[in-house]
Amino acid sequence: MTPHPAARIRPAEKADLAAIRLLIETAFGTRYDPVEPEHIWTLFPVDRALVAEVDGRLVAHSQTGPMTVTVPGGQLPAIGISGVAVAAPQRRRGLLRALYSEQHRQFAAEGIPLAALTASEGGIYGRFGYGAAAREHRIRLDRRFARFLPTAPDPGGVYQVSVPEAEPEIRRIYDTWRRVTPGAQERPDAAWALAFADAPRLRNGGGDLFAFLHPDGYALYRHHDDQSIEIKELRTLTADAHAALWRALCGRDLSHDLVAPVTGDDPLPYLLVDPRQVRTVAGYDTLWLRIMDIPAALTARRYDADLETVVAVDDPFLDAGGAFALRIRDGVAECAPTAAEPELSMGLDVLGAIYLGAHPARAFAAAGRLRGAPERVRALERAFAWRRDAVLGWGF
Ligand SMILES: CC(C)(COP(=O)(O)OP(=O)(O)OC[C@H]1O[C@@H](n2cnc3c(N)ncnc32)[C@H](O)[C@@H]1OP(=O)(O)O)[C@@H](O)C(=O)NCCC(=O)NCCS
């Protein structure tokens, strides 16, 4: 693709903020709530962002901010990318590629092992080495027909608490939860401020947030006019907290459907007499990861099965791939570049997708995107699977 011939890529400045805001609002077709920009630019400082200018007009923007992301058994520093927008008249002229090339060169120079984003469309970021590393389902459960099994835990301990009163406990529970949940990020004050500001434009037409609080979990939810309840965030540290919060939600008279994002390993259906009442209405990716430093990322996580292999990784975007000797013993990995013959090969996007255990290696093998003897693919899959599903902690 020919890059826009007249474009000038440069670091953003404070004086650009109004133009950046207009660019983002126009690209996504929604105005920021007045409380949002301050927090967004705290998370993604303007002096880290890049813009593209054509004829003195700002036509493209991409912002980045530091994050800490949990990986199986550990945590890694990461960089999050957000607010990516190219003005419609200048699209498909290589401006995103130009901004990304510069930004990823900078991430590599900074030694950042992971880059993270959430994608507006699924077809954009694979070419840049990103894989969908966490996914979730949207479920609908008509609470009027949800009957819990007699054997299902009924521990109680849930109280209706105002959101401001619940906030300190919610923050404490989240922080404990995110440390053991792959994909979940540390949540800075500005990200909490955005969550509790609960901008009307992000409410899907629903009302204010309400909270249920348990000593080991919380649910933030809102009502909609169609008598449904949207569960915005439900985080639990124990199975008891999970069961108790779902019982409390199912106890909400004067409402019908409960709509919630859940992971594939959520036990809700198994608590009910009729598991079919939990209807999956959508499945989608959440967190996308590009592994910037393969040895650093693969040795940062823990594993549940041993493995000794050589993996070739292809990175057409930055040419940062190569062959890596991977030796996993008792959950701990050693990984280093090697000249040895690879047994397995895949794109960097596939490595990102399997990194947190969200996708089985055999599915990518069946799609021809991960190559190796079936026994080696199975061994890779066993090693990379993890005890709990990956979750995006907070959206950005
Ligand atoms: C998505 C967006 C940023 C792309 O910007 P752009 O400048 O048109 O992208 P580029 O011209 O640099 O394209 C880079 C590559 O991505 C591909 N691409 C761009 N947009 C794509 C899309 N929506 N779906 C699939 N591929 C896409 C291009 O074909 C090109 O491929 P190639 O380099 O491998 O040939 C722009 O269309 C936009 O602002 N969209 C609305 C807001 C949005 O969705 N932002 C992303 C938030 S995560």
The ligand as an ORCA input file, in Angstrom:
! r2SCAN-3c Opt
* xyz 0 1
  C      -9.225      0.987     11.375
  C      -8.484      2.220     10.893
  C      -7.697      2.801     12.058
  C      -7.536      1.827      9.778
  O      -6.740      2.930      9.411
  P      -6.122      3.058      7.912
  O      -5.196      4.190      7.912
  O      -7.213      3.035      6.930
  O      -5.299      1.690      7.823
  P      -4.080      1.447      6.820
  O      -4.380      2.046      5.497
  O      -2.793      1.828      7.448
  O      -4.151     -0.117      6.703
  C      -3.188     -0.979      7.293
  C      -3.556     -2.386      6.946
  O      -4.746     -2.749      7.658
  C      -5.775     -3.124      6.748
  N      -7.023     -2.607      7.302
  C      -7.297     -1.333      7.639
  N      -8.534     -1.249      8.133
  C      -9.052     -2.477      8.089
  C     -10.306     -3.028      8.465
  N     -11.280     -2.248      8.981
  N     -10.499     -4.358      8.318
  C      -9.514     -5.138      7.801
  N      -8.299     -4.659      7.421
  C      -8.088     -3.348      7.568
  C      -5.408     -2.476      5.442
  O      -5.971     -3.193      4.357
  C      -3.903     -2.559      5.481
  O      -3.492     -3.865      5.133
  P      -2.014     -4.155      4.548
  O      -1.111     -3.063      5.032
  O      -1.679     -5.479      5.128
  O      -2.187     -4.159      3.069
  C      -9.470      3.295     10.353
  O     -10.246      2.701      9.340
  C     -10.398      3.862     11.397
  O     -10.088      4.885     12.005
  N     -11.562      3.234     11.617
  C     -12.582      3.703     12.552
  C     -12.105      3.645     13.997
  C     -11.520      2.318     14.361
  O     -12.089      1.267     14.110
  N     -10.346      2.375     15.008
  C      -9.653      1.187     15.475
  C      -9.915      1.051     16.915
  S      -9.328     -0.471     17.574
*
